[in-house]
Amino acid sequence: MSKRGGGFPGGGMPGNMNNLMKQAQRMQRQMEEAQKELETKEFQASAGGGAVEATVTGAHRIVSLKISPEAIDPEDAETLQDMIIAAVNEAMKSAEDAAGAAMGGMGGMSGLF
């Protein structure tokens, strides 16, 4: 028996290891593509019965914030602030949930073994 090549015939990686590496590389490319696609998607949420509407991207950037004129009460700025925070947070949560679903759909490393 030859001892060259770390004990593997031909001195290279065994076929199984080669396949694992190819699958890992393919999964990495898919994850990168999913991430790029997600960053361009927009997620929208509203608060106060639609009085405030926020739109964010998958990259967690606010791209739009709409406030109904009826929501603007100079005597009650706190309510408007709360509605803005609620709408933005809900839109961000939607983006995070979509990212989790996209990455979870990749199957993790379990598909490799």
N, C-alpha and C positions, 0 to 999 in steps of 0.2 A: 504494500500500500504506500502510496506517495503521501508525503506530509506537506507538500507545497500547496499554497493557496488556502491555508487555513482549514484544511480538512474537507473542503467542498470539491467535488469533481470538477475539473477544468479550472479551478482556482477562482471562479467567479461567485456571484451571489446565487443561492439556490433559486429555482424558478418561483417558488412561493414568495420569497422576499422581493423579487423583481416585481411581481404582480402587486404586492402590497405597496411598494413605492409608487407604482404607476397609479394605483387607485387613490393614494394619498395626494398625489400631485393633481389628479383630476378633481378631487374633492376641494382642494385649495383653490383651484381656478373657478369652480362653481361658486364657492363662498365669496370670492372676490367679485364675481359678476353679480351675484345677488346683492351684495353690499352696494355696489355702484348703482344698480337699478333702484334699490330702496332709497338711496340718498336723493333721487330725483322725484320720488313719489311725494304727493301732498296728502296731509291728514287734517281733517277739519272737525271742530267741535264747537258747541255753543253752550251758553249759560244764560240764566235768567229768561227762559222761555224763548230764546233766540235773540234777546236784546244785545248780546255780545257774541261774536263769532270769530274764532281764531283758526288760522290755517298755518301749519308748520310743515317742513319737509322732513324726510327720513334722516336728514343730517342735523336735525334739531335746530332749524332756523325758522323764525317766524317770518312768513312771507305776506301775511295779510291779517289785519285786525279790523273788524267792522263793529261799530257801535251804533246802535239805533238811537236816534235823537231823543226818543222817549226815555232812554236809560240815563240820560244826562240830567241829573238833579243837583244843582249847586249846593243844596242843603244836605245832600247825602252822598258825598263822594266815596265814602267807604263801601257802600253797596256796589257801586260801579267797579271799584278796585277789586272787590271780591269776585265779581262776575268775570272780570278780565283774567284774574289768576286762575279761576276754575276752568274757563274755556281753554286757556293756554296749557294748563296741566293735563287736561283731558286729551287734547290734541297730541301732546307729547307722549302720553301713555299709549295712545293708538299707534304712534310711530314705533315706540319700543315694543309693543305687542307684535306688530308686523315684523320687526327685526327678529324677535325671538322665534316667531313662526317660520320665517325664512331660513334661519340657521338651524332650527330644529328639524326642518324638512330635509336637511342634508343627511340625516341619519347618523351623524357622529361617527366615531371610529368603530362602532359596533358592526357596521357593514363590511369592515375590512377583515374581520377575523372569523 
